[in-house]
Amino acid sequence: MRKQIAAANWKMNLTIKQGEALLDAIIAQPHSLGADQQVVFAVPFPYLAMAQQKVEGKNNVFIAAQNCYSKKSGAYTGETSVEMLQSIGISVVVLGHSERREYFNESNQLLADKVNICLEYNITPIFCCGEPLDIREAGTQNEFVAKQLEESLFHLSAEQLQKVVIAYEPIWAIGTGKTATSAQAQEMHAHLRAVLAKQYGEEVAANTSILYGGSVKAGNAKEIFSQPDVDGGLVGGASLIADEFVTIINSLK
Ligand SMILES: O=C(CO)COP(=O)(O)O
């Protein structure tokens, strides 16, 4: 069975004190995570070690980096390798967030390289995809998002692909308060699963977790997560508020 995942993306927010307090408040809540449910916190780099220590020994709770570099090591000032992440116990990395694609020019090819190095080090990539507003308005979002998957993931073997989590985040819904309707989310998720099935077969497609991201909050999480092809969410703003994110975790199916 594919995993149902509530993933927090703190982006570039919070001081370490605020981050610690937020994690403490969320972890203190009694969650009864099922074997197929996971919680992920993608925190800023300087907080990874602190966060990792806090969740040590907690079942199905993981700390993620928000990015990594595509090279193993070397003279790449300011970058972070997957080996470094692995060496502090990190096993999940968010890749290809639309903010990184837009502000840091991350291309599908660069992301293919980043996916490769993550898998080489047994790190789970949460691979983000999603269309901007003009593509949605032109009605070509299905082709646009399929291409992101094809160019960054479809060189992988079926065995490798099964280690990747996909997050569909329509750019027009990120931080705008404008959520895709649950029907829009389901439609795209079903499309992505069909694209995966065509390339890798039904079983691989059925086993791949596809998260929805874009203005998920306590008030809409249950409705969105209840869609058959939506396997949880990647949450920005609402993940910075303990009560909101706890409700989102409890909305996993
Ligand atoms: O980009 C997102 C998560 O990665 C979504 O952000 P918001 O939940 O703030 O819309």
The ligand as an SDF file (V2000), in Angstrom:
LIG
                    3D

 10  9  0  0  0  0  0  0  0  0999 V2000
    4.4720   25.4290   -1.3780 O   0  0  0  0  0  0  0  0  0  0  0  0
    3.7860   24.8100   -0.5790 C   0  0  0  0  0  0  0  0  0  0  0  0
    4.3220   23.6570    0.1420 C   0  0  0  0  0  0  0  0  0  0  0  0
    5.5270   23.2330   -0.4070 O   0  0  0  0  0  0  0  0  0  0  0  0
    2.4170   25.2340   -0.2740 C   0  0  0  0  0  0  0  0  0  0  0  0
    2.4780   26.4230    0.4190 O   0  0  0  0  0  0  0  0  0  0  0  0
    1.1410   26.9850    1.1100 P   0  0  0  0  0  0  0  0  0  0  0  0
    0.5660   25.8210    1.9050 O   0  0  0  0  0  0  0  0  0  0  0  0
    1.6130   28.1070    1.9780 O   0  0  0  0  0  0  0  0  0  0  0  0
    0.2240   27.3930    0.0040 O   0  0  0  0  0  0  0  0  0  0  0  0
  1  2  2  0
  2  3  1  0
  2  5  1  0
  3  4  1  0
  5  6  1  0
  6  7  1  0
  7  8  2  0
  7  9  1  0
  7 10  1  0
M  END
$$$$
